[in-house]
């Protein structure tokens, strides 16, 4: 049942994107409307519930902070836990400053989207904080625990997609959040190596 529904939705999404390309509509709002037109809210309770749960994992960096606490408990990966927490803090500050100064409206504010599944500040859409913190943490965790990088990055991608599905960010805002988080994580590792003269050792 779920598998058949996913196939149907994928087919509709592909058709919507093709129509968009053929119409040559270079407008992010038009593209977003094309996407949500084939994923009507409220008609697929399973996906509504699924993405609500996934997005809750990213609220205030909850799941990433939880990972960090587990790492802090272990002597071997304590440094990694500290780096992830510092990464989350720095990324959050960056995002909140941008949200304050840019003040872009969310899709559900400027587009005819109903029902709205989550309650969010209406003028805090750019960039996506969930995407930023998720990719910041996922990149750092992937560096320290490369064996599990597919799981970390996969979770970050799912959280980013949940923000699109729930109509709280435009695609470009989610992408920018992911870029900010990834760059912040990379820069922290870079400066750590510059200051310490070596790569972080998790042992």
RATA-V744367 format. One record per run of one state. SS is the DSSP state (H for helix, E for strand, C for the rest). FROM is the first residue (numbers start at 1). LEN is the number of residues. If there is no record, write none. Layout:
ss=SS from=FROM len=LEN
ss=SS from=FROM len=LEN
This chain:
ss=C from=1 len=1
ss=H from=2 len=22
ss=C from=24 len=4
ss=H from=28 len=11
ss=C from=39 len=6
ss=H from=45 len=29
ss=C from=74 len=4
ss=H from=78 len=25
ss=C from=103 len=4
ss=H from=107 len=4
ss=C from=111 len=18
ss=H from=129 len=16
ss=C from=145 len=1
ss=H from=146 len=20
ss=C from=166 len=5
ss=H from=171 len=26
ss=C from=197 len=7
